[in-house]
Amino acid sequence: MLYALCPDCHHKWRQHLDRPLPKSGAGSYMPCPICRCKRAIAHAELPELSIGHLDCDAFYASIEKRDRPELAEQPVIIGGGHRGVVSTCCYVARKYGVRSAMPAFKARELCPNAVFLPPDMKKYQREGYRVRDMMRALTPDIEPLSIDEAFMDLTNVNDTHGKSAAECLIDLQATVLREVGITVSIGLSYNKFLAKIASDLNKPFGFSMIGAAEAVDFLADKPVRMMWGVGPAMERKLHSDGITTIGQLQEIDIHTLQGHYGSIGKRLYYFSRGEDNRRVEQSSERKSLSSETTFNEDVAGITELTEIATRLTSRVARDLARKEIAGHTVVLKLKSSDFKTRTRNMRLTYPTLREDVILDAALTLLKKEIDGTKYRLLGVGLTDLFAADQADPVDLFAETPTTTAAGDDAPTQDETTALRKIIELPRPTAEQLRESLTRRYRQHKGKSPQRRFPF
């Protein structure tokens, strides 16, 4: 028995099929018997699935095509420049093999007729927040992953809106298209891991669902790279061990995986079986702040790199002051002429927003990387962010004015109180120290109930 829903006429019906619908491709939808729409969704667990993932389709490029209709059928690439990399590209450009983070010169070789446009981040952020506000109208339980994608916990939407999670997401998809003028793809499942996978299955303007009944079989033939947390290095390690598909991980017990891969082995065990106990966290806190630049010509000298780092640090310090935040860890990013990235960091004694402190740490890290390598990119940033009022405590051991000569009047009570405050204020609380050392996750009250698993 399948529960079916039409996105156009909102007709709902039950359907008996000999076999379930495939998760992706042309056959993943079924026709509506009322309006003949060919994008009706159907799933045996449709009324029960409640964790959604929304992902805007080729977001930057879609915004530019919306604002410039003459580019609708042309390959559009955002970013690039003379020596930069591709920020994103439209689906027309992707047919030529262009991908995000690809060097601009390679993108030009693959797609010589592409239209390259500089990114307009303020515009993209503005439109991204519009989409997020539409999501927030459905549920307060939103976990943004970037400006153009987020998880949603829709467990309680039936009580608040009188509709199932699938119906609410179909309405949201149509609202974004009508009011923002771009398409989004939706993934719906019973946990975050599978919801994110589902949103990628039928892009662009897709709507896919993965239920508990078919999760294990669905994952079995998928590559290990599809799993959250498996990057290029982990993928190479798994391949060297003869593991290329998720199905092979399903055949290995948890103790073997943990013994061989450490803590990530436990995650591989549960994810490969479609189990994920992570909650949709409502954290909207910025995790880092940085500034970087790509050079017109490769640079290897310490003098030139120091000048560039100084300018970037000044920009970061201004942003910190404007946003009233401070960072506890200084991060230096370098990309060599052969596109290999080096990332170095230094944890400070206290959070800071002082330009001189940030620059001193950045230059200390930079000097260690001057080995004749030519660099094409340099970036300076901070992570582990705090409120500005928790930064840069007064130095208790700094030199203080000499005491007054004998016979001068003693300090007044107000002056004594002021001096005492100067001594007391800089000391961080135990809670601040604990947070800075453990980086514990932000805790929220009143979390909505979500499916959990025993691990």
LODREN-603661 format. One record per residue: x, y, z of N, C-alpha, C in turn. Coordinates in steps of 0.02 Angstrom, whole numbers, padded with zeros to 5 digits, always signed. Each point is the difference from the previous one (the first is absolute). Example, Ala and Ser with C-alpha at 12.3 -4.5 7.8 and 13.67 -1.06 7.14 Angstrom:
+00660-00284+00390-00045+00059+00000+00045+00060+00000-00018+00053-00036+00042+00059+00003-00039+00055+00037
# end
This chain:
+00042-00060+00000-00042+00060+00000+00044+00062+00000-00012+00045-00048+00036+00062-00004-00048+00058+00012+00023+00051+00036-00037+00061+00009+00027+00050-00052-00045+00028-00040+00021+00043-00054-00027+00071+00009+00037+00049-00027-00017+00070+00009+00021+00038-00063-00046+00040-00028+00015+00039-00060+00021+00071+00021+00056+00025-00026+00023+00067+00019-00040+00056-00033-00036-00016-00054-00037+00052-00036-00071+00010+00027-00039-00054+00001-00069+00006+00021-00010-00022+00073+00053-00026+00032-00001-00022+00070-00048-00058+00012-00014-00037-00053-00041-00060+00007+00039-00054+00037-00033-00034+00048+00032-00053+00038-00038-00065-00013+00037-00053-00009-00031-00065-00011+00047-00056+00020-00027-00061+00002+00040-00059+00015+00007-00041-00063+00059-00030-00007+00016-00035-00062+00030-00068+00017-00023-00052-00035+00029-00066+00007+00047-00012-00059+00064-00015+00014+00048-00015-00052+00034-00066+00015+00018-00035-00053+00034-00064+00009+00071+00009+00028+00030+00058-00016+00068+00014+00024+00004+00073+00019+00043+00018+00047+00006+00070+00021+00031+00043-00055-00013+00064+00002+00029+00046-00048+00075+00006+00013+00040+00008-00054+00071+00012+00011+00011+00068+00033+00058+00008+00031+00012+00062+00037+00022+00057-00044+00026-00014-00059+00023+00053-00044-00014-00019-00072+00004+00050-00045-00012-00012-00070-00071+00015-00020-00014-00010-00064-00066+00018-00027-00057-00040+00032+00014-00060+00024-00053-00041+00028-00013+00011+00073+00031+00051+00030-00008+00011+00072-00063+00038+00017-00036+00025-00050-00064+00033+00010-00055-00040-00034-00062+00018+00015-00057-00033-00033-00051+00052-00021-00041-00014-00051-00049+00050-00024-00059+00007+00048-00026+00060+00005-00060+00013+00041-00062-00019-00040-00047-00038+00028-00060-00020-00037-00049+00057-00011+00009+00057+00034-00046+00056-00007+00025+00052-00050+00060+00028+00012+00024+00054-00043+00053-00024-00050+00018-00064+00002+00048-00030-00046+00072+00026+00010+00012+00033+00055+00068+00022+00017+00045-00062+00005+00060+00004-00026+00045-00057-00001+00050+00001+00057-00008+00046+00048+00048+00006+00055-00031-00018+00067-00052-00040+00000-00030-00020+00064+00048-00045+00037+00005+00010+00066+00046-00041+00041-00040-00055+00035+00033-00055+00014-00034-00057+00032+00050-00039+00041-00022-00021+00059+00043-00041+00043-00043-00033+00053+00021-00061+00019-00038-00037+00051+00002+00033+00068+00053+00038+00014+00008+00033+00065-00010+00075-00004-00032+00024-00052-00008+00072-00010-00030+00037+00060-00052-00026+00033-00028+00037+00057+00046+00002+00061+00050-00044+00003+00041-00006+00061+00067+00037-00003+00026+00011-00060+00066+00031-00006-00003+00073+00020+00049+00023+00040-00006+00068+00028+00065+00040+00002+00055-00027-00024+00063+00038-00003+00014+00019-00072+00000+00065-00014+00009+00024-00068+00067+00035-00010+00022+00001-00062+00060+00038-00019-00016+00038-00064+00009+00066+00003-00011+00042-00059+00066+00025-00026+00009-00005-00066+00061+00022-00032-00018+00040-00063+00021+00063-00002-00013+00041-00059+00042-00025-00058-00029-00004-00059+00033-00027-00059+00045+00052-00033+00067-00015-00002+00048+00046-00031-00015+00071+00021+00001+00012+00065-00030+00061+00029+00025+00065-00030+00066+00012+00001+00026+00063-00025-00018+00009-00074+00011-00052-00040-00014+00005-00071-00075+00009-00013-00042-00033+00040-00072+00007-00009-00023+00072+00014+00029+00031+00051-00017+00070+00016+00019+00045-00058+00059-00010-00029+00022+00042-00056-00044-00012-00062-00019-00061-00013-00043-00013-00057-00070+00029+00011-00023+00000+00061-00064+00032+00015+00002+00075-00016+00055+00032+00018+00006+00072-00009+00020+00019-00071+00026-00048-00037+00020+00013-00070-00028-00055-00044-00064+00007-00020-00034-00053-00038+00036-00019-00065+00040+00045-00028+00035-00016-00062+00051-00056+00009+00017-00015+00063+00048-00053+00014-00032-00068+00013-00066-00003-00007-00038-00060+00020+00027-00064-00031+00018+00001-00064+00022-00061-00034+00076-00004-00007+00036+00046+00029+00072+00001-00008+00035-00030+00061+00060-00027-00011+00039-00026+00058+00027+00059+00040-00018+00004+00063+00020+00055+00044+00045-00028+00055+00057+00033+00011+00048-00020+00051+00011+00060+00046-00008-00010+00065+00011+00052+00048+00070-00007+00030+00038+00055+00000+00068-00002+00025+00049-00008-00056+00057-00027+00016+00051-00010-00051+00050+00056-00001-00014+00052-00040+00049+00053-00008+00060-00026-00038+00056+00034+00007+00060-00019-00038+00032-00064+00028+00004-00005+00066+00033-00058+00031-00040-00031+00056-00064+00016+00004-00041-00024+00055-00029-00069-00014-00049-00018+00041-00034-00064-00009-00075+00012-00008-00035-00050-00024-00072+00004-00012-00037-00003+00067-00041+00050+00015-00041-00002+00060-00059-00047-00011-00034+00008-00055-00054-00045-00020-00014+00010-00073-00038-00044-00029-00017+00006-00071-00070-00028-00011-00032+00021-00053-00068-00023-00015+00002-00071-00029-00058-00030-00009-00003-00069-00023+00019-00006-00074-00007+00054-00038+00023-00001-00070+00076-00008-00001+00035+00038+00043+00073-00004+00002+00023-00069+00026-00039-00029+00044+00019-00065+00028-00001-00055-00053-00038+00010-00053-00001-00049-00054+00067-00004-00035+00039+00053+00005+00067+00002-00031+00053-00027+00048-00020-00018+00061+00048-00026+00048+00025+00051+00050-00027+00061-00001+00021+00051+00048-00029-00016+00068+00039+00010+00053-00022-00014+00068+00024+00055+00047-00032+00005+00057+00020+00048+00051+00071-00016+00024+00037+00053+00017+00069-00004+00025+00050-00020-00054-00022-00003-00063+00045-00015-00055+00039+00063-00018+00065-00005-00016+00037+00059-00022-00032+00032-00061+00001+00067-00002-00034+00036-00053+00027-00018-00069+00066-00009-00006+00028-00014-00066-00025-00067-00027-00010-00048+00045-00025-00065-00022-00073+00005-00020-00039+00041+00037-00070+00010-00019-00006+00033-00068+00046+00046-00016-00001+00032-00066+00018-00049-00055+00045-00046+00015+00017-00051-00050-00059-00046-00014-00036-00019+00053-00057-00045-00009-00060+00034-00032-00010+00064+00017-00059+00036-00024+00021+00070-00023+00029+00006-00059+00026+00065-00024-00053+00052-00011-00062-00020-00009-00054+00048-00012-00036+00022+00064+00025-00021+00057-00033+00017+00063+00003+00074+00015-00051+00024+00035-00002+00069+00023+00025+00000+00072+00057+00033+00012+00028+00005+00067-00024+00065+00033-00027-00007+00061-00025+00058+00036+00032+00003+00069+00016+00060+00023+00028+00006+00068-00056-00012+00052+00016-00030+00056-00052-00013+00051-00023+00065+00033-00064+00002+00015-00031+00056+00036-00027-00027+00065+00044-00006+00050-00018-00035+00061-00056+00033+00039-00003+00066-00001-00053+00035+00036-00068-00020-00028-00005-00003-00066-00063-00020-00031-00017-00072+00016+00050-00044-00003-00013-00071+00014-00022-00009+00073+00032+00035+00046-00020-00005+00070-00071+00024+00010-00016+00055-00033-00068+00028+00007-00053-00050-00024+00013-00031-00057-00049-00049-00026+00001-00064+00041+00058-00019+00026+00004-00059+00042-00040+00008+00064+00003+00059+00029-00039+00013+00061-00075+00001-00014-00019+00021-00060-00071-00003-00018-00024-00073+00000+00039-00044-00029-00018-00071-00001-00002-00027+00072+00048+00020+00041+00002-00025+00068-00061+00024+00041-00022+00061-00013-00060+00025+00034-00061-00041-00019-00003-00021-00062-00056-00043-00022+00003-00067+00036+00059-00026+00010+00008-00063+00037-00021+00010+00072+00020+00056+00028-00016+00013+00070-00074+00008+00011-00037+00020-00052-00073+00005+00006-00032-00068+00010+00035-00053-00021-00025-00069+00009+00018-00027+00068+00063+00010+00020+00024-00028+00063+00058+00041+00027+00004+00008+00066+00059+00034+00028+00062-00044+00003-00009-00064-00011+00055-00048+00005+00037-00005-00066+00045+00049-00011+00038+00004-00062+00074-00001+00016+00038-00038-00037+00073-00002+00008+00033+00018-00067+00020+00063-00008+00032+00020-00063+00069-00033-00007+00014-00023-00060+00067-00027-00015+00041+00052-00039-00034+00042-00038+00030+00055-00037-00055+00048-00018+00015+00050-00040-00050+00050-00017-00056-00029-00043+00013-00057-00032-00049-00027-00048-00025-00070+00017+00013-00025+00060-00027-00065+00018-00008-00006+00076-00047-00041+00021-00014-00007+00072-00041-00063+00012+00007-00027+00061-00043-00054+00024-00061+00030+00034-00054-00038+00000-00062+00021+00035-00028-00060+00037-00020+00010+00062-00037-00050+00037-00074+00018-00003-00038-00041-00035-00071+00014-00012-00045-00047+00040+00025-00023+00057-00038-00047+00040-00068+00027+00021-00003+00064+00016-00062+00029+00028-00042+00040-00050+00016-00003-00064-00037+00042-00048-00073-00020-00007-00014-00064+00012-00070-00021-00005-00043+00034+00053+00030+00013+00059-00036+00034+00053-00006+00075-00014+00053+00030-00028+00000+00072-00011-00030+00022-00066+00005-00042-00051-00025+00019-00067-00054-00046-00027-00012-00054+00035-00052-00046-00023+00018-00039-00063+00065-00006-00014+00023-00035-00060+00058-00045+00019+00012-00050-00043+00059-00042+00010+00062+00038-00020+00058-00027+00019+00064+00032-00018+00007+00003-00076-00019-00052-00036+00006+00000-00073-00042+00055-00031-00062+00009+00024-00043+00053-00027+00030+00069+00013+00027+00011+00060+00030+00064+00016+00061+00014-00044+00040-00051-00013+00060+00010-00041-00018+00012-00073-00052-00032-00024-00023+00014-00069-00023+00072-00006-00037+00024+00050-00022+00070+00000+00060+00047+00003+00050-00017+00040+00059+00041+00006+00038+00004-00066+00006-00057-00033+00035-00002-00064-00034+00045-00052-00066-00001+00000-00038+00042-00046+00005+00074+00019+00000+00015+00065+00004+00069+00023+00067+00031-00018+00055-00037+00008+00066+00026-00017+00003+00014-00075-00026-00044-00041+00000+00010-00073-00040+00061-00019-00058+00009+00032-00044+00056-00017+00027+00067+00025+00025+00003+00061+00018+00063+00030+00074+00019-00007+00044-00050-00002+00072+00015-00008+00022-00009-00072-00034-00044-00036+00016-00009-00071+00055-00050-00013+00014-00045+00048+00050-00053-00010-00030-00066+00021+00032-00054-00021-00024-00066+00019+00041-00027+00059-00032-00042+00040+00035-00034+00055-00017-00074-00004+00045-00040+00025-00011-00072+00003-00010-00021+00073-00045-00048+00011-00020-00021+00067+00017-00074+00010+00027-00015+00058+00009-00068+00022-00038-00011+00064-00037-00055+00005-00041-00014+00060+00014-00071+00023+00015-00008+00064+00014-00066+00027-00014+00000+00075+00028-00049+00034-00010-00005+00072+00062+00020+00039+00054+00021-00035+00059+00028+00033+00037+00045-00047+00049+00037+00027+00035+00051-00039+00044-00031-00054+00034-00054+00015+00045-00031-00048-00037-00018-00065-00057-00033+00007-00037-00021-00059-00038+00058-00033-00021+00049+00039-00035+00058-00029+00046+00038-00047+00063+00009+00020+00047+00035-00043+00016-00040-00063+00007-00065+00007+00011-00041-00060-00060+00006-00047-00060-00002+00028-00061+00003-00041-00005+00065-00040+00022+00055+00029-00007+00064-00035+00044+00004-00062+00051-00042-00004+00046+00000-00058-00022-00047-00056-00051-00040+00012-00016-00054-00047-00031+00023-00065-00041+00052+00002-00038+00020-00060+00008+00074-00016+00058+00027+00011+00012+00070-00016-00002+00012-00075-00022+00060-00022-00028+00055+00041-00076-00008+00009-00027+00037+00047-00072+00001+00015-00026-00069+00015+00038-00036+00041-00019-00069+00016-00032-00005+00069-00035-00056+00010-00029-00017+00065+00006-00075+00008+00042-00021+00046+00013-00071+00010-00007-00020+00073-00020-00061+00011-00010-00027+00067+00035-00066+00008+00027-00011+00060+00031-00064+00017-00029-00022+00067-00032-00058+00001-00031-00025+00061+00042-00053+00034-00021-00018+00059+00038-00049+00039-00001-00069-00032-00055-00018-00033-00007-00067-00027+00052-00015-00055+00016+00051-00040+00045-00013-00057+00070+00030+00009+00013+00031+00057+00063+00037+00008+00061-00044-00010+00002-00058+00032+00059-00043-00005+00012-00023-00071-00053-00023-00034+00007-00022-00069+00019+00057-00046-00028+00059+00012+00015+00059-00041+00074+00019+00005+00027-00004+00060+00070+00020+00011+00050-00051-00024-00021-00062-00007+00047-00056-00010+00048+00011-00058-00025+00024-00057+00044+00006-00059+00028+00070-00010-00010+00044+00050+00024+00069-00007+00074+00004+00021+00038+00046-00030+00071+00007+00018+00008+00026+00070+00055-00018+00033+00012+00021+00069+00006+00075+00005+00018+00034-00054+00008+00073+00001-00067+00035+00015-00055-00035-00011-00066+00029+00012-00013+00011+00074+00036-00035+00042-00012+00004+00072+00029+00064+00029-00039+00031+00046+00023+00061+00032+00063-00014+00040+00051+00043-00008+00062-00008+00036+00053-00038-00038-00017-00029-00057+00050-00036-00041+00025+00047-00054+00058+00029+00011+00031+00044-00049+00049-00038-00043+00039+00037-00040+00048-00034-00045+00050-00044+00036+00026+00023+00057+00050-00040+00036-00030-00064+00027-00058+00006+00031-00033-00060+00028-00022-00047-00056-00022+00029-00055-00019-00042-00057+00059-00041-00026+00058+00032-00005+00060-00036-00022+00019-00056+00048-00008+00014+00065+00016-00051+00050-00047-00059-00006-00065+00014-00008-00048-00054-00007+00013-00040-00064+00015+00035-00054+00014-00034-00063+00062-00044+00006+00050+00024+00035+00061-00040+00009-00014-00063+00039-00053+00001+00041-00021-00059+00038-00051-00042-00038-00013+00019-00063-00046-00039-00041-00073+00016+00010-00015+00056+00033-00069+00020+00014-00018+00058-00046-00044-00011-00047-00020+00052-00048-00074+00018+00004-00041-00045+00027-00072+00013+00004-00023-00003+00073-00056+00033+00013-00029+00000+00067-00022-00070+00019-00021-00039-00049-00021-00069+00014+00055-00042+00031+00062+00013-00019+00056-00037+00029+00008+00019+00074-00013+00062+00018+00003+00021+00070-00055-00034+00040-00057-00013-00031-00056-00031+00034+00017-00071+00022+00049-00030-00031+00019-00069+00015+00053-00005+00056+00024+00058+00024+00054+00000+00050-00030+00020+00067+00020-00034+00053-00027+00015+00066+00031+00064+00028-00033+00029+00049+00020+00064+00027+00068-00002+00034+00017-00055+00032+00064-00005+00035+00058+00001-00049-00009-00033-00056+00053-00001-00051+00010+00070-00030-00056+00034-00014+00005+00067-00029+00032+00049+00049-00020-00004+00063+00029+00044+00050+00074-00014+00010+00017-00063+00001+00070-00018+00011+00045+00023-00057-00028+00001-00061+00041+00017-00058-00001+00075-00016-00058+00033+00012-00006+00070-00020-00013+00047+00058+00001-00024+00061-00009+00043+00057-00072+00022+00009-00010+00061+00024-00067+00025+00015-00044+00004-00062+00031+00015-00058-00040+00004-00061-00027-00068-00020+00032-00053+00023-00025-00067-00016-00069-00012+00027-00014+00028+00059-00067-00007+00030-00052+00036-00043+00019+00059-00024-00046+00037-00044-00012-00038-00065+00052-00029-00028-00008-00038-00062-00047-00059+00010+00005-00031+00058-00043-00058+00014-00073+00020-00001-00018+00052+00036-00070+00020+00006-00026+00033-00064+00040+00045-00029-00022+00033-00061-00012-00050-00056+00043-00051-00005-00008-00049-00054-00066-00039+00007-00028+00000+00060-00064-00033+00013-00058+00049+00002+00012+00061-00021-00053+00050-00003-00019+00028+00068+00045-00003+00049-00015+00025+00067+00041+00061+00016-00032+00052+00025+00033+00063+00015-00039+00033+00057+00032+00010+00057-00035+00028+00058+00013+00074+00009+00031+00034-00048+00012+00072+00007-00066+00038-00004-00008+00047+00044-00059+00042+00001+00008+00059-00048-00056+00028-00020+00000+00063-00037+00011+00055+00051+00060+00029-00001+00019+00051+00049-00018+00069-00026-00027+00041+00043-00022+00066-00021+00056+00052+00005+00062-00022-00001+00055+00047+00006+00009+00039-00065+00002+00066+00007+00013+00043-00057+00064+00040+00011+00040-00021+00048+00061+00036+00017+00051-00007-00056+00034+00055-00015+00055-00001-00047+00057-00041+00031+00031-00044-00040+00053-00043+00024+00069+00030-00012+00007+00045-00049+00065+00029-00015-00009+00064-00039+00054+00038-00005+00001+00061-00039+00068+00006-00032+00003+00013-00065+00065-00001-00034-00002+00046-00061+00059+00010-00027+00008+00038-00062+00058-00031-00038-00007-00009-00065+00053-00030-00040+00002+00033-00068+00056-00008-00034+00007+00029-00067+00043-00046-00043-00016-00001-00065+00040-00037-00049+00043+00050-00037+00065-00015-00007+00047+00046-00030-00002-00005-00077+00016+00057-00032+00006-00001-00073+00060-00040-00023+00053+00001+00040+00060-00038-00013+00020-00037+00064+00030-00058-00008+00021-00038+00059+00051+00039+00041-00004-00007+00066+00043+00037+00045+00035-00050+00047+00066+00011+00011+00038-00043+00044+00036+00038+00055+00011+00066-00009+00040+00039+00046-00037+00018+00064+00035+00001+00055-00030+00016+00064-00024+00072+00003+00036+00046-00033-00020+00071+00002-00068+00011-00032-00008-00026-00060-00064+00009-00035-00057-00035+00037+00013-00061+00024-00052-00037+00036-00019+00035+00065+00049+00030+00033-00014+00036+00062-00045+00060-00013+00014+00037-00054-00041+00057-00018-00072-00021-00014-00008-00056-00035-00068-00025-00016-00035-00022+00064+00036-00037+00043-00029-00022+00063-00021+00058+00044+00039+00054-00002-00016+00059+00039-00066+00031-00023-00009+00005-00066-00062+00028-00027-00059-00045+00017+00008-00065-00006-00055-00046+00015-00018+00003+00074+00051+00004+00043-00013+00004+00072-00038+00063+00017+00018+00056-00031-00035+00063+00012-00074-00007-00018-00013-00034-00056-00069-00010-00021-00038-00045+00049+00033-00052+00024-00032-00045+00049-00014+00037+00065+00048+00041+00023-00010+00037+00062-00058+00049-00005-00008+00031-00058-00057+00046-00010-00066-00039+00003-00001-00058-00031-00061-00041+00001-00017-00023+00071+00051-00018+00037-00011-00022+00069-00030+00057+00042+00028+00060-00008-00025+00057+00038-00071+00018-00020-00015-00004-00065-00067+00017-00023-00052-00051+00024+00019-00063+00002-00046-00052+00021+00002-00013+00075+00046+00035+00035+00007-00006+00072+00012-00073+00022+00048-00031-00033+00020-00068+00018+00076-00003+00004+00025-00053+00030+00072-00011+00007+00015-00073-00013+00063-00014-00018+00019-00069-00016+00054-00025+00047-00003-00065+00013+00048-00031+00046+00057-00035-00038-00010-00017-00063+00050-00035-00039+00012+00036-00066+00063+00017-00014+00019+00032-00063+00016-00054-00051-00027+00007-00060+00010-00050-00053+00034+00033-00060+00051-00033-00026+00035+00022-00060-00011-00051-00055-00020+00023-00057-00013-00044-00057+00045+00020-00058+00034-00048-00029+00044+00011-00057-00016-00051-00054-00001+00022-00062-00008-00047-00056+00058+00009-00048+00036-00054-00013+00060+00004-00041-00019+00002-00074+00051+00011-00041-00012+00006-00072-00026-00065-00031+00011-00057+00033-00027-00064-00024-00066-00018+00034-00032+00051+00031-00067-00005+00029-00003-00045+00062+00055-00009+00033+00000-00035+00064-00010+00051+00056-00046-00016+00046-00018+00047+00053+00035-00018+00065+00025+00051+00032+00029-00007+00067-00043+00043+00048-00022-00031+00054-00039+00036+00051+00035-00008+00067+00017+00056+00030+00034+00000+00064-00040+00043+00049+00002-00018+00064-00037+00039+00050+00039+00006+00065-00016+00053+00037+00031+00013+00064-00054+00022+00049-00005-00036+00055-00050+00017+00051+00030+00051+00047-00036+00055+00011+00024+00054+00042-00018-00013+00073+00032+00039+00045-00015-00007+00071-00071+00021+00015-00022+00054-00031-00068+00026+00008-00029+00017-00068-00066+00001-00007-00030+00026-00062+00023+00072-00012+00007+00019-00063+00023+00067-00016-00036+00028-00061-00003+00066-00004-00019+00034-00061+00050+00054-00017+00058-00002+00034+00053+00048-00012+00039-00018-00062+00009+00049-00044+00034-00012-00063+00073-00021+00011+00035+00032+00049+00070-00016+00010+00010-00070+00026-00045-00025+00043+00005-00068+00026-00012-00051-00056-00050+00013-00041-00016-00046-00055+00058-00002-00050+00027+00060-00016+00054+00003-00049+00062-00035+00026+00016+00009+00064+00059-00033+00028-00005-00076-00005-00059-00027+00015-00010-00072-00005+00004-00023-00073-00032+00038-00045-00001-00019-00071+00070+00001-00029+00041+00050+00018+00068+00003-00027+00044-00054+00030-00012-00018+00062+00037-00056+00030-00013-00064-00039-00063-00012-00018-00017-00059-00040+00028+00006-00070-00002+00060-00029+00022+00009-00068+00075-00013-00008+00040+00025+00047+00072-00008-00005+00021-00073-00002-00038-00044+00032+00016-00071-00001-00013-00032-00068-00039+00034-00042-00017-00029-00065+00041+00029-00057+00048+00045+00016+00043+00029-00052+00058-00048-00013-00008-00041-00052+00050-00051-00016+00016-00002-00075-00014+00057-00034+00011+00003-00072-00062-00017-00040-00053-00024+00033-00061-00016-00036-00033+00063-00025-00025-00002-00062-00037+00057-00028-00074-00009+00015-00030+00053+00025-00070-00004+00020-00044+00043-00046-00060-00025-00012-00048+00036-00041-00057+00030+00041-00006-00021+00063-00055+00025+00042+00024+00003+00073-00024+00051+00035+00013+00006+00072-00063+00024+00034-00014-00029+00058-00058+00020+00039+00016+00003+00074-00033+00046+00035+00007+00007+00073-00070+00000+00030-00010-00037+00054-00065-00002+00031+00003-00020+00073-00058-00001+00031-00006-00022+00070-00057-00048+00007+00008-00048+00045-00054-00046+00018-00009+00002+00076-00046-00042+00024-00017-00001+00071-00022+00070+00022-00054+00024-00027-00021+00069+00010-00037+00010+00066+00010+00059+00030-00031+00020+00062-00028+00070-00008-00040+00021+00048-00023+00069+00002+00060+00046+00015-00002+00060-00026+00056+00046+00006+00015+00017+00073-00050-00001+00043+00012+00019+00070+00039-00054+00038+00012-00058-00031+00040-00052+00032+00071+00000-00026+00019+00051-00039+00065+00000-00032+00049+00048+00032+00064-00013-00011+00055+00045+00017-00004+00027+00071+00007-00042+00050-00001+00024+00069+00060+00045+00015-00008+00042+00050+00054+00045+00019+00059-00041+00027+00060+00020-00019+00060-00035+00023+00014+00017+00073-00006-00048+00044+00010+00012+00071+00073+00014+00017+00046-00020-00046+00071+00008+00015+00030+00059-00038-00043+00040-00032+00026+00059-00035+00024+00051+00051+00045+00043-00023+00027+00051+00044-00055+00049+00019-00001+00021+00062-00050+00048+00024+00035+00063+00023-00036+00056+00001+00031+00062+00022+00028-00008+00070+00057+00036+00014+00030-00002+00066-00045+00031+00052+00008-00023+00061-00042+00026+00054+00018+00072+00014-00046+00035+00031+00011+00071+00015+00053+00007+00053+00032+00058+00001+00053+00013+00048-00028+00004+00070+00044-00009+00050-00023+00002+00069-00029+00068+00015-00055+00000+00033-00033+00062+00018-00058+00016-00045-00004-00032-00061-00057+00012-00044-00061-00033+00029-00056+00023-00023-00063-00028+00024-00006-00073-00022-00027-00042+00043-00012-00070-00017-00056-00006-00051-00004-00055-00037-00054-00009-00049-00068+00004+00033-00047+00029-00035-00068+00004+00025-00033-00068-00004-00059-00005+00032-00036-00064-00001-00021-00018-00071-00021+00050-00041-00020-00013-00069+00059-00025-00041+00059+00031+00011+00059-00023-00036+00019-00071+00019-00007-00016+00066+00015-00068+00022-00047-00050-00031-00065+00017-00004-00050-00044-00030+00016-00011-00074+00020+00054-00035+00016-00005-00071+00059-00046-00010+00052+00007+00043+00058-00043-00006-00017-00073+00012-00045-00012+00049-00020-00068+00014-00037-00031-00060-00041+00040-00034-00036-00025-00058+00048-00018-00056+00053+00041-00008+00049-00014-00052+00032-00068+00012+00012-00015+00064+00032-00064+00017-00048-00058-00008-00063+00010+00016-00048-00055+00001-00027-00017-00069-00010+00049-00042-00035-00012-00063+00035-00047-00048+00067+00004-00007+00031-00041-00051-00005-00074+00011-00011-00023+00061+00002-00071+00013-00059-00036-00034+00014-00047-00044-00055-00037-00032-00035-00045+00050-00064-00010-00011-00037-00044+00044+00017-00073-00016-00017-00044+00046+00012-00071-00012-00039-00024-00061-00059+00029-00009-00041-00020-00058+00033+00020-00065+00030+00061-00002+00034+00022-00060+00060-00045-00016+00038-00017+00052+00057-00044-00011-00022-00069-00024-00053-00026+00030-00024-00066-00020-00024+00000-00072-00035+00054-00020-00025+00004-00068+00057+00006-00051+00050+00040+00018+00056+00009-00047+00041-00063-00007+00004-00041+00053+00041-00060-00003-00035-00059-00031-00064-00006+00011-00036-00059-00025-00041+00013-00062-00011+00064-00015-00040+00018-00059-00067-00037+00000-00030-00001+00057-00063-00039+00006-00054+00031-00042-00046-00042-00022-00055+00023-00041-00049+00042+00039-00029+00047-00033-00050+00043+00031-00061-00042+00018-00023+00011+00062-00057-00039+00024-00065+00040-00011-00052-00035-00018-00064+00032-00010-00053-00034+00043-00048+00040+00022-00055-00027+00038-00060-00012-00046-00043-00044+00022-00062-00011-00036+00009-00031-00068+00047-00046-00008+00009-00033-00064-00060-00043-00016-00018+00001-00063-00056-00042-00021+00023-00073-00003-00045-00046+00010+00020-00071-00001+00023-00022-00068+00055-00036-00003+00025-00027-00063+00020-00072+00011+00000-00037-00054+00019-00070+00002+00072-00007+00022+00013-00042+00049+00069-00011+00024+00017-00074-00002+00064-00014+00000+00023-00069-00004+00048-00013+00058+00006-00062+00021+00038-00017+00060+00075+00001-00010+00029+00059-00014+00073+00005-00001+00021+00071+00012
# end
